[in-house]
C-alpha cells in the first residue's frame, strides 16, 4: 500500500482576519529573512536591512546622463568644434536669463527632424554647464533603449542626479519618497513624481 507524504505548509486553524493577515502570512516559516519591506497599504516604507542609500531607493537609470558611454548608450553625437554656434548661443542665453529670473519660460523646446542634431546640441549644452558647475541633471532619451525610451524612471533619475549635484536636496527627496508610498511606481503620474522629487 502506497503512502502519501504531505509536504505543504501547515494551515492556520481559521483564516486570518484582514487586519492581522500580514503577521500570519509567514506563520510557521523559518530560516529566512526579509531584507526590504515596503508597506504600501499603510503608507510607510520600512527599511529592514539598515539605511538604504538614495541610489538604492530611487533606482535611477545609470546610462541616461550626458556622462554616459556614448558608444554603448547612444546617441553618440556631439557638435564639431565651431559648429551650431547660433543655436548654442540661443540655448545658453535662454538658460542664463532663466537663472537670473529675466525669463518667464521655464522650458525650451528644441525640435527638428530625425538626425538634424538635437542630441548633439543637448550634449554640448550639458557639457558646457557641467564645466561651469551649473548642471543639476541631464537625461538623454533614446528610442529602443529600454528604460531610456520610456518616462517610468525619468523623474527618479533626475532626482538622483540632482541630489548628487546639490547634496542638500537629498534629505528632501528621501523624505518625499518615504512620505508618498508608491511615488516611484510606474503607475504614478510623471507630474506627481516631478512635484515630489524635483
Z-matrix of the N, CA and C atoms (Angstrom, degrees):
N
C 1 1.450
C 2 1.531 1 108.62
N 3 1.327 2 116.46 1 127.97
C 4 1.466 3 121.41 2 179.62
C 5 1.517 4 110.43 3 -78.71
N 6 1.332 5 115.27 4 144.46
C 7 1.458 6 119.90 5 174.97
C 8 1.517 7 108.68 6 -113.56
N 9 1.293 8 116.40 7 142.06
C 10 1.465 9 121.54 8 176.12
C 11 1.515 10 109.00 9 -95.85
N 12 1.310 11 115.05 10 141.89
C 13 1.457 12 120.11 11 176.57
C 14 1.515 13 108.26 12 -107.45
N 15 1.303 14 116.88 13 127.28
C 16 1.458 15 121.40 14 179.56
C 17 1.524 16 108.22 15 -88.18
N 18 1.336 17 116.89 16 114.39
C 19 1.464 18 120.92 17 179.81
C 20 1.521 19 112.20 18 -106.92
N 21 1.302 20 118.23 19 11.50
C 22 1.462 21 120.36 20 -178.82
C 23 1.519 22 110.33 21 -78.50
N 24 1.323 23 115.68 22 161.30
C 25 1.458 24 121.25 23 177.54
C 26 1.514 25 109.47 24 -71.95
N 27 1.315 26 117.94 25 147.36
C 28 1.462 27 119.24 26 178.39
C 29 1.524 28 110.40 27 -64.52
N 30 1.304 29 116.76 28 142.34
C 31 1.454 30 122.73 29 179.40
C 32 1.518 31 108.91 30 -95.49
N 33 1.306 32 116.60 31 147.16
C 34 1.452 33 120.73 32 173.79
C 35 1.520 34 107.65 33 -67.33
N 36 1.320 35 117.38 34 151.33
C 37 1.457 36 120.11 35 -175.98
C 38 1.517 37 112.30 36 -63.80
N 39 1.306 38 117.78 37 -29.84
C 40 1.464 39 120.62 38 174.89
C 41 1.514 40 107.33 39 -137.05
N 42 1.342 41 117.07 40 151.50
C 43 1.463 42 118.24 41 -178.70
C 44 1.518 43 111.19 42 -61.63
N 45 1.336 44 117.49 43 140.79
C 46 1.473 45 120.00 44 -179.35
C 47 1.524 46 110.70 45 -67.27
N 48 1.322 47 114.27 46 149.80
C 49 1.463 48 117.97 47 176.97
C 50 1.518 49 109.08 48 -73.39
N 51 1.301 50 117.32 49 162.24
C 52 1.462 51 122.11 50 179.42
C 53 1.523 52 110.92 51 -59.72
N 54 1.330 53 117.41 52 -33.81
C 55 1.458 54 120.93 53 -176.03
C 56 1.527 55 112.60 54 -70.45
N 57 1.366 56 117.21 55 -36.21
C 58 1.455 57 117.79 56 -176.61
C 59 1.522 58 112.63 57 -110.44
N 60 1.306 59 118.17 58 16.52
C 61 1.450 60 122.00 59 -177.33
C 62 1.529 61 112.15 60 -58.13
N 63 1.313 62 118.44 61 -36.16
C 64 1.453 63 121.13 62 -179.27
C 65 1.512 64 113.11 63 -63.84
N 66 1.345 65 117.79 64 -36.45
C 67 1.457 66 119.82 65 -178.83
C 68 1.519 67 111.99 66 -78.04
N 69 1.322 68 119.65 67 -28.73
C 70 1.459 69 122.70 68 -179.45
C 71 1.519 70 113.01 69 -88.39
N 72 1.299 71 117.95 70 -8.39
C 73 1.460 72 120.97 71 -175.04
C 74 1.520 73 111.90 72 -60.93
N 75 1.325 74 117.71 73 -36.81
C 76 1.453 75 121.80 74 -178.57
C 77 1.535 76 111.88 75 -106.49
N 78 1.322 77 117.82 76 24.54
C 79 1.448 78 122.91 77 -179.70
C 80 1.527 79 109.75 78 -56.59
N 81 1.312 80 117.31 79 123.92
C 82 1.458 81 122.36 80 178.32
C 83 1.522 82 114.07 81 84.99
N 84 1.295 83 119.05 82 -3.51
C 85 1.464 84 121.41 83 -179.87
C 86 1.527 85 109.44 84 -78.61
N 87 1.348 86 116.62 85 153.15
C 88 1.455 87 120.50 86 178.81
C 89 1.528 88 110.09 87 -153.51
N 90 1.329 89 115.85 88 163.72
C 91 1.469 90 123.69 89 179.30
C 92 1.528 91 113.33 90 61.34
N 93 1.298 92 117.92 91 46.54
C 94 1.458 93 122.07 92 174.29
C 95 1.529 94 108.62 93 -151.51
N 96 1.311 95 116.09 94 163.29
C 97 1.459 96 120.26 95 175.40
C 98 1.517 97 108.46 96 -141.99
N 99 1.301 98 114.64 97 155.62
C 100 1.459 99 121.39 98 176.74
C 101 1.516 100 106.71 99 -108.60
N 102 1.326 101 116.17 100 115.61
C 103 1.466 102 120.34 101 -176.06
C 104 1.528 103 112.49 102 -75.77
N 105 1.305 104 118.09 103 -50.40
C 106 1.472 105 122.38 104 -178.35
C 107 1.515 106 108.17 105 -127.47
N 108 1.305 107 116.39 106 134.66
C 109 1.450 108 119.79 107 -179.97
C 110 1.513 109 108.38 108 -128.12
N 111 1.305 110 116.01 109 126.02
C 112 1.456 111 121.87 110 178.58
C 113 1.516 112 107.99 111 -115.63
N 114 1.318 113 117.33 112 105.71
C 115 1.453 114 122.49 113 -178.71
C 116 1.518 115 109.20 114 -92.07
N 117 1.313 116 116.04 115 83.80
C 118 1.453 117 120.92 116 -174.43
C 119 1.513 118 111.71 117 -66.79
N 120 1.327 119 117.83 118 -40.43
C 121 1.461 120 121.02 119 -177.64
C 122 1.510 121 113.06 120 -62.29
N 123 1.321 122 116.63 121 -29.25
C 124 1.454 123 121.00 122 -179.29
C 125 1.520 124 112.69 123 -93.21
N 126 1.336 125 117.72 124 0.69
C 127 1.454 126 122.58 125 179.37
C 128 1.516 127 113.09 126 62.65
N 129 1.353 128 116.35 127 32.54
C 130 1.459 129 120.23 128 176.09
C 131 1.517 130 108.83 129 -133.82
N 132 1.298 131 115.44 130 158.43
C 133 1.456 132 120.96 131 173.84
C 134 1.522 133 106.67 132 -122.64
N 135 1.309 134 116.93 133 121.24
C 136 1.447 135 121.84 134 -179.33
C 137 1.519 136 107.26 135 -107.35
N 138 1.312 137 116.90 136 122.26
C 139 1.450 138 121.53 137 179.01
C 140 1.523 139 107.87 138 -98.05
N 141 1.329 140 117.87 139 103.93
C 142 1.454 141 122.45 140 -176.20
C 143 1.520 142 113.34 141 -80.85
N 144 1.340 143 118.39 142 -25.62
C 145 1.463 144 119.60 143 -174.03
C 146 1.524 145 111.64 144 -97.96
N 147 1.291 146 116.81 145 40.24
C 148 1.462 147 119.19 146 -179.03
C 149 1.517 148 109.98 147 87.30
N 150 1.292 149 116.17 148 -164.85
C 151 1.452 150 120.69 149 -178.84
C 152 1.522 151 110.42 150 -87.00
N 153 1.319 152 116.19 151 113.54
C 154 1.460 153 119.99 152 174.26
C 155 1.512 154 108.17 153 -76.01
N 156 1.294 155 116.10 154 144.23
C 157 1.450 156 119.75 155 176.32
C 158 1.521 157 110.41 156 -77.37
N 159 1.293 158 115.88 157 165.44
C 160 1.455 159 121.12 158 -179.76
C 161 1.522 160 110.95 159 -59.97
N 162 1.327 161 117.24 160 -34.08
C 163 1.456 162 121.20 161 177.09
C 164 1.524 163 110.80 162 -58.80
N 165 1.330 164 116.96 163 -44.55
C 166 1.460 165 121.30 164 179.93
C 167 1.526 166 111.89 165 -67.21
N 168 1.311 167 116.29 166 -37.86
C 169 1.460 168 120.42 167 -178.38
C 170 1.529 169 110.61 168 -70.43
N 171 1.330 170 117.36 169 -47.16
C 172 1.467 171 120.80 170 -175.83
C 173 1.527 172 113.05 171 -77.26
N 174 1.321 173 117.46 172 -30.51
C 175 1.461 174 122.24 173 -177.89
C 176 1.535 175 111.02 174 49.92
N 177 1.328 176 117.54 175 60.40
C 178 1.469 177 120.88 176 -176.37
C 179 1.528 178 112.34 177 -72.67
N 180 1.301 179 115.57 178 165.49
C 181 1.461 180 121.43 179 174.28
C 182 1.530 181 106.61 180 -80.47
N 183 1.318 182 118.66 181 118.59
C 184 1.467 183 120.16 182 -173.01
C 185 1.525 184 114.93 183 -73.34
N 186 1.307 185 118.23 184 -22.94
C 187 1.471 186 119.95 185 -174.31
C 188 1.525 187 112.62 186 -113.49
N 189 1.328 188 116.64 187 38.29
C 190 1.456 189 119.61 188 -177.34
C 191 1.530 190 113.80 189 -106.12
N 192 1.315 191 118.16 190 -14.79
C 193 1.468 192 120.15 191 -174.88
C 194 1.523 193 111.78 192 -86.51
N 195 1.300 194 115.48 193 176.37
C 196 1.461 195 121.04 194 179.00
C 197 1.528 196 111.77 195 -63.92
N 198 1.338 197 117.59 196 -19.46
C 199 1.469 198 121.02 197 -178.81
C 200 1.528 199 112.62 198 -84.84
N 201 1.314 200 118.13 199 0.01
C 202 1.468 201 121.11 200 -177.51
C 203 1.531 202 110.75 201 -59.05
N 204 1.315 203 116.85 202 159.37
C 205 1.457 204 121.54 203 172.52
C 206 1.525 205 106.12 204 -75.40
N 207 1.303 206 117.26 205 104.56
C 208 1.459 207 121.13 206 -173.26
C 209 1.526 208 112.55 207 -69.71
N 210 1.322 209 117.87 208 -16.11
C 211 1.474 210 120.13 209 176.95
C 212 1.523 211 110.36 210 -73.90
N 213 1.338 212 116.58 211 -37.26
C 214 1.461 213 120.29 212 -179.15
C 215 1.522 214 113.16 213 -100.18
N 216 1.328 215 118.07 214 -17.49
C 217 1.465 216 122.74 215 179.92
C 218 1.517 217 109.49 216 -130.09
N 219 1.329 218 116.24 217 82.14
C 220 1.461 219 119.76 218 -176.09
C 221 1.519 220 111.87 219 -63.05
N 222 1.300 221 118.84 220 166.69
C 223 1.460 222 125.67 221 10.86
C 224 1.529 223 112.30 222 -80.73
N 225 1.311 224 114.92 223 142.70
C 226 1.455 225 121.99 224 177.40
C 227 1.526 226 107.66 225 -99.27
N 228 1.312 227 114.32 226 76.53
C 229 1.462 228 118.15 227 -176.20
C 230 1.515 229 110.28 228 -137.85
N 231 1.311 230 114.30 229 149.92
C 232 1.459 231 121.49 230 174.57
C 233 1.525 232 107.25 231 -158.01
N 234 1.298 233 114.78 232 160.01
C 235 1.461 234 119.35 233 179.15
C 236 1.526 235 109.33 234 -79.23
N 237 1.292 236 116.05 235 136.60
C 238 1.456 237 119.86 236 173.36
C 239 1.525 238 108.27 237 -68.20
N 240 1.319 239 118.13 238 146.25
C 241 1.469 240 120.40 239 -179.44
C 242 1.530 241 111.34 240 -52.49
N 243 1.326 242 114.59 241 131.87
C 244 1.460 243 120.51 242 176.93
C 245 1.516 244 115.00 243 85.14
N 246 1.345 245 118.09 244 -4.50
C 247 1.463 246 120.18 245 179.56
C 248 1.525 247 111.09 246 -99.07
N 249 1.297 248 115.73 247 161.77
C 250 1.475 249 123.49 248 176.62
C 251 1.524 250 113.15 249 61.41
N 252 1.300 251 117.46 250 23.43
C 253 1.460 252 120.98 251 -175.10
C 254 1.524 253 112.83 252 -61.15
N 255 1.346 254 117.86 253 -39.39
C 256 1.468 255 120.00 254 -178.71
C 257 1.528 256 111.69 255 -63.59
N 258 1.312 257 116.00 256 -49.28
C 259 1.461 258 118.58 257 -178.05
C 260 1.525 259 111.09 258 -69.93
N 261 1.324 260 118.12 259 -37.12
C 262 1.464 261 120.74 260 176.76
C 263 1.533 262 110.58 261 -61.69
N 264 1.303 263 116.82 262 -39.75
C 265 1.472 264 121.01 263 177.85
C 266 1.528 265 110.85 264 -64.43
N 267 1.351 266 116.30 265 -41.02
C 268 1.471 267 119.17 266 178.41
C 269 1.521 268 111.33 267 -63.28
N 270 1.327 269 116.63 268 -43.29
C 271 1.464 270 120.13 269 -178.61
C 272 1.524 271 110.63 270 -67.27
N 273 1.317 272 118.17 271 -46.59
C 274 1.466 273 120.04 272 -178.55
C 275 1.529 274 111.76 273 -68.46
N 276 1.327 275 117.15 274 -34.84
C 277 1.475 276 119.60 275 175.69
C 278 1.517 277 110.40 276 -64.08
N 279 1.330 278 115.92 277 -42.71
C 280 1.465 279 120.23 278 177.39
C 281 1.536 280 109.86 279 -61.15
N 282 1.330 281 116.58 280 -48.10
C 283 1.468 282 120.14 281 -178.04
C 284 1.523 283 111.27 282 -62.67
N 285 1.315 284 117.25 283 -42.10
C 286 1.459 285 120.44 284 -179.76
C 287 1.526 286 111.43 285 -67.27
N 288 1.334 287 117.64 286 -38.70
C 289 1.471 288 119.75 287 179.51
C 290 1.524 289 110.66 288 -72.43
N 291 1.335 290 118.44 289 -29.96
C 292 1.462 291 121.60 290 176.45
C 293 1.512 292 110.25 291 -66.39
N 294 1.317 293 116.58 292 -40.27
C 295 1.453 294 122.02 293 -179.78
C 296 1.524 295 110.91 294 -62.33
N 297 1.303 296 116.52 295 -39.14
C 298 1.465 297 121.04 296 -177.41
C 299 1.517 298 112.91 297 -84.25
N 300 1.330 299 117.69 298 -1.44
C 301 1.453 300 120.95 299 178.95
C 302 1.516 301 113.96 300 81.16
N 303 1.320 302 117.90 301 12.00
C 304 1.455 303 120.89 302 -179.67
C 305 1.520 304 111.85 303 -85.03
N 306 1.308 305 116.22 304 -8.26
C 307 1.447 306 120.70 305 -173.01
C 308 1.526 307 108.91 306 -125.22
N 309 1.324 308 117.32 307 126.43
C 310 1.456 309 120.83 308 179.29
C 311 1.516 310 112.27 309 -90.61
N 312 1.309 311 118.51 310 9.91
C 313 1.461 312 122.32 311 -179.86
C 314 1.532 313 109.24 312 -103.39
N 315 1.357 314 117.65 313 101.82
C 316 1.464 315 119.53 314 -176.29
C 317 1.534 316 114.77 315 -76.57
N 318 1.329 317 117.22 316 -12.57
C 319 1.467 318 120.56 317 -178.48
C 320 1.528 319 109.29 318 -128.70
N 321 1.312 320 115.58 319 134.34
C 322 1.468 321 120.25 320 171.72
C 323 1.514 322 106.80 321 -110.70
N 324 1.309 323 116.17 322 127.06
C 325 1.459 324 121.45 323 -179.38
C 326 1.526 325 108.74 324 -100.73
N 327 1.308 326 115.20 325 114.26
C 328 1.450 327 121.95 326 177.26
C 329 1.523 328 106.43 327 -98.85
N 330 1.304 329 117.95 328 116.22
C 331 1.458 330 120.40 329 -175.88
C 332 1.526 331 110.88 330 -131.76
N 333 1.314 332 114.74 331 161.37
C 334 1.452 333 121.74 332 179.52
C 335 1.517 334 110.03 333 168.83
N 336 1.292 335 116.55 334 174.79
C 337 1.453 336 121.33 335 -178.11
C 338 1.533 337 110.46 336 -72.09
N 339 1.330 338 115.48 337 163.77
C 340 1.461 339 121.66 338 -179.76
C 341 1.533 340 109.89 339 -58.52
N 342 1.309 341 115.92 340 130.87
C 343 1.461 342 121.01 341 175.96
C 344 1.516 343 115.89 342 84.16
N 345 1.336 344 117.17 343 7.46
C 346 1.466 345 118.74 344 -177.41
C 347 1.529 346 113.23 345 -83.48
N 348 1.347 347 118.09 346 -8.28
C 349 1.454 348 119.99 347 175.58
C 350 1.517 349 116.09 348 112.20
N 351 1.321 350 118.47 349 14.54
C 352 1.467 351 120.52 350 179.84
C 353 1.528 352 111.78 351 -59.58
N 354 1.330 353 116.91 352 -46.36
C 355 1.467 354 120.54 353 -179.70
C 356 1.522 355 111.53 354 -66.28
N 357 1.307 356 117.04 355 -36.20
C 358 1.472 357 120.65 356 177.68
C 359 1.526 358 110.09 357 -63.56
N 360 1.313 359 116.27 358 -42.23
C 361 1.470 360 120.69 359 178.62
C 362 1.525 361 110.14 360 -65.50
N 363 1.340 362 116.87 361 -44.75
C 364 1.467 363 120.67 362 179.40
C 365 1.531 364 110.55 363 -62.04
N 366 1.326 365 117.39 364 -40.31
C 367 1.464 366 121.64 365 178.15
C 368 1.529 367 110.21 366 -62.10
N 369 1.320 368 116.33 367 -45.45
C 370 1.469 369 121.02 368 -179.63
C 371 1.525 370 111.15 369 -63.63
N 372 1.334 371 117.29 370 -41.73
C 373 1.465 372 120.98 371 179.46
C 374 1.529 373 110.09 372 -65.36
N 375 1.337 374 117.09 373 -43.52
C 376 1.467 375 120.06 374 178.81
C 377 1.525 376 111.03 375 -61.41
N 378 1.312 377 117.17 376 -44.99
C 379 1.462 378 120.42 377 178.69
C 380 1.523 379 111.36 378 -63.40
N 381 1.333 380 116.80 379 -40.22
C 382 1.473 381 122.04 380 178.82
C 383 1.531 382 110.78 381 -57.27
N 384 1.350 383 116.00 382 -50.11
C 385 1.460 384 119.10 383 -177.46
C 386 1.525 385 112.37 384 -75.20
N 387 1.328 386 118.30 385 -27.66
C 388 1.468 387 120.34 386 175.02
C 389 1.533 388 110.11 387 -65.73
N 390 1.339 389 116.51 388 -41.34
C 391 1.468 390 119.82 389 177.35
C 392 1.523 391 111.40 390 -61.31
N 393 1.322 392 116.70 391 -32.78
C 394 1.463 393 121.31 392 179.72
C 395 1.533 394 112.20 393 -87.15
N 396 1.349 395 116.46 394 2.48
C 397 1.477 396 122.11 395 -177.47
C 398 1.521 397 111.52 396 60.99
N 399 1.330 398 116.04 397 35.88
C 400 1.466 399 120.73 398 -179.32
C 401 1.531 400 112.36 399 -122.26
N 402 1.311 401 118.55 400 12.70
C 403 1.460 402 121.49 401 178.86
C 404 1.519 403 108.98 402 -98.66
N 405 1.320 404 116.45 403 117.92
C 406 1.461 405 120.44 404 178.54
C 407 1.525 406 110.87 405 -84.86
N 408 1.329 407 117.36 406 -38.05
C 409 1.465 408 120.59 407 -177.77
C 410 1.523 409 109.84 408 -166.62
N 411 1.329 410 115.09 409 160.03
C 412 1.466 411 120.63 410 173.95
C 413 1.515 412 108.18 411 -148.95
N 414 1.305 413 116.13 412 154.13
C 415 1.466 414 120.99 413 -179.67
C 416 1.518 415 107.91 414 -147.90
N 417 1.308 416 116.34 415 126.67
C 418 1.459 417 121.65 416 179.22
C 419 1.526 418 109.23 417 -113.25
N 420 1.336 419 114.96 418 103.47
C 421 1.461 420 119.99 419 174.04
C 422 1.526 421 107.87 420 -69.08
N 423 1.321 422 115.97 421 151.97
C 424 1.461 423 119.96 422 174.87
C 425 1.519 424 108.50 423 -154.05
N 426 1.312 425 115.95 424 121.41
C 427 1.463 426 122.32 425 -177.52
C 428 1.533 427 110.51 426 -56.80
N 429 1.333 428 115.67 427 133.60
C 430 1.455 429 121.33 428 177.65
C 431 1.514 430 114.87 429 78.59
N 432 1.338 431 117.96 430 14.53
C 433 1.473 432 121.67 431 -178.09
C 434 1.522 433 111.88 432 -110.03
N 435 1.300 434 117.66 433 45.29
C 436 1.461 435 121.65 434 176.79
C 437 1.517 436 112.32 435 59.13
N 438 1.340 437 115.54 436 -126.02
C 439 1.470 438 120.50 437 -177.35
C 440 1.525 439 112.94 438 -61.01
N 441 1.326 440 117.70 439 -25.50
C 442 1.470 441 120.39 440 179.70
C 443 1.518 442 112.23 441 -75.34
N 444 1.317 443 118.17 442 -8.25
C 445 1.462 444 120.39 443 177.67
C 446 1.528 445 111.28 444 -101.79
N 447 1.328 446 116.62 445 4.65
C 448 1.463 447 122.31 446 179.34
C 449 1.534 448 109.42 447 -131.68
N 450 1.329 449 116.46 448 165.50
C 451 1.465 450 120.40 449 -179.00
C 452 1.522 451 113.59 450 -94.13
N 453 1.328 452 119.21 451 0.38
C 454 1.461 453 122.45 452 -174.39
C 455 1.522 454 115.46 453 -53.49
N 456 1.325 455 118.41 454 -39.85
C 457 1.466 456 121.91 455 -178.73
C 458 1.528 457 112.30 456 -112.86
N 459 1.308 458 116.11 457 13.21
C 460 1.465 459 121.45 458 -177.87
C 461 1.529 460 111.12 459 -60.39
N 462 1.335 461 117.90 460 -55.58
C 463 1.469 462 121.21 461 -176.56
C 464 1.526 463 111.35 462 -64.41
N 465 1.327 464 117.91 463 -40.33
C 466 1.463 465 120.98 464 179.71
C 467 1.529 466 110.98 465 -64.86
N 468 1.325 467 116.58 466 -38.07
C 469 1.464 468 120.70 467 179.10
C 470 1.525 469 110.74 468 -68.02
N 471 1.320 470 116.75 469 -43.33
C 472 1.469 471 120.74 470 176.99
C 473 1.534 472 109.81 471 -63.33
N 474 1.334 473 117.01 472 -42.98
C 475 1.473 474 120.45 473 179.89
C 476 1.523 475 110.85 474 -61.92
N 477 1.315 476 117.37 475 -40.27
C 478 1.461 477 120.57 476 178.68
C 479 1.529 478 111.16 477 -63.45
N 480 1.322 479 116.88 478 -44.28
C 481 1.462 480 120.46 479 178.54
C 482 1.533 481 110.66 480 -65.43
N 483 1.324 482 116.26 481 -39.32
C 484 1.460 483 121.39 482 177.97
C 485 1.531 484 110.52 483 -60.30
N 486 1.327 485 116.67 484 -43.18
C 487 1.467 486 120.84 485 178.66
C 488 1.524 487 111.11 486 -64.08
N 489 1.323 488 116.67 487 -34.06
C 490 1.462 489 119.80 488 177.37
C 491 1.517 490 112.32 489 -71.59
N 492 1.334 491 116.44 490 -38.12
C 493 1.468 492 120.99 491 -178.85
C 494 1.527 493 112.33 492 -77.90
N 495 1.316 494 115.97 493 -34.27
C 496 1.471 495 121.56 494 -179.01
C 497 1.527 496 107.02 495 -130.60
N 498 1.323 497 118.04 496 83.57
C 499 1.465 498 121.84 497 -172.36
C 500 1.525 499 115.03 498 -53.90
N 501 1.312 500 118.18 499 -28.39
C 502 1.470 501 119.67 500 -179.37
C 503 1.524 502 112.78 501 -65.72
N 504 1.337 503 117.96 502 -14.52
C 505 1.468 504 120.14 503 178.53
C 506 1.522 505 112.46 504 -81.46
N 507 1.322 506 117.77 505 -15.67
C 508 1.471 507 121.66 506 -175.71
C 509 1.519 508 112.89 507 -54.51
N 510 1.314 509 116.40 508 -48.07
C 511 1.467 510 118.30 509 -175.30
C 512 1.530 511 111.57 510 -66.69
N 513 1.344 512 118.55 511 -32.94
C 514 1.461 513 120.60 512 177.45
C 515 1.527 514 110.80 513 -68.99
N 516 1.318 515 115.84 514 -41.29
C 517 1.467 516 120.24 515 179.01
C 518 1.523 517 109.71 516 -63.89
N 519 1.328 518 116.84 517 -47.73
C 520 1.466 519 120.48 518 -179.14
C 521 1.525 520 111.49 519 -63.59
N 522 1.327 521 117.28 520 -40.10
C 523 1.466 522 121.11 521 177.80
C 524 1.522 523 110.89 522 -60.89
N 525 1.319 524 117.12 523 -43.27
C 526 1.464 525 120.46 524 179.60
C 527 1.524 526 112.29 525 -67.63
N 528 1.315 527 117.56 526 -37.16
C 529 1.470 528 119.73 527 177.47
C 530 1.522 529 109.55 528 -62.40
N 531 1.321 530 116.84 529 -42.96
C 532 1.465 531 120.66 530 -179.16
C 533 1.532 532 111.90 531 -72.30
N 534 1.320 533 117.54 532 -33.03
C 535 1.460 534 120.83 533 -177.39
C 536 1.526 535 113.28 534 -78.57
N 537 1.306 536 117.47 535 -24.04
C 538 1.470 537 121.45 536 -176.23
C 539 1.528 538 109.34 537 -118.52
N 540 1.327 539 114.43 538 87.48
C 541 1.465 540 119.51 539 -179.43
C 542 1.524 541 109.69 540 -57.51
N 543 1.301 542 115.91 541 138.78
C 544 1.451 543 120.68 542 178.58
C 545 1.513 544 114.66 543 81.61
N 546 1.316 545 117.20 544 2.86
C 547 1.462 546 120.78 545 -177.74
C 548 1.523 547 111.97 546 -59.18
N 549 1.317 548 117.21 547 -34.47
C 550 1.462 549 120.93 548 -177.54
C 551 1.525 550 113.13 549 -92.46
N 552 1.314 551 116.65 550 4.92
C 553 1.465 552 120.66 551 179.32
C 554 1.532 553 110.21 552 -77.00
N 555 1.330 554 117.10 553 146.95
C 556 1.471 555 120.71 554 -179.39
C 557 1.528 556 113.70 555 -59.46
N 558 1.334 557 117.02 556 -26.28
C 559 1.464 558 119.49 557 -178.86
C 560 1.534 559 113.16 558 -74.34
N 561 1.338 560 117.02 559 -14.28
C 562 1.466 561 121.30 560 179.69
C 563 1.521 562 109.14 561 -76.76
N 564 1.319 563 115.94 562 136.55
C 565 1.470 564 119.59 563 -176.66
C 566 1.521 565 111.38 564 -64.63
N 567 1.309 566 114.45 565 149.09
C 568 1.461 567 120.69 566 178.18
C 569 1.526 568 110.64 567 -60.45
N 570 1.327 569 117.40 568 -38.95
C 571 1.468 570 119.64 569 -179.58
C 572 1.528 571 111.20 570 -64.89
N 573 1.337 572 118.24 571 -38.42
C 574 1.470 573 120.51 572 177.34
C 575 1.528 574 110.72 573 -67.17
N 576 1.326 575 116.54 574 -40.60
C 577 1.459 576 119.46 575 177.84
C 578 1.526 577 110.89 576 -61.38
N 579 1.316 578 116.63 577 -45.53
C 580 1.468 579 119.58 578 -179.68
C 581 1.521 580 111.24 579 -66.22
N 582 1.323 581 117.11 580 -39.27
C 583 1.467 582 120.13 581 179.88
C 584 1.521 583 111.18 582 -59.82
N 585 1.321 584 118.09 583 -40.85
C 586 1.458 585 120.83 584 -175.75
C 587 1.524 586 114.59 585 -92.58
N 588 1.328 587 117.86 586 -23.28
C 589 1.456 588 120.00 587 -176.55
C 590 1.530 589 113.70 588 -101.18
N 591 1.314 590 116.44 589 -31.29
C 592 1.453 591 119.82 590 -173.73
C 593 1.517 592 109.69 591 -118.71
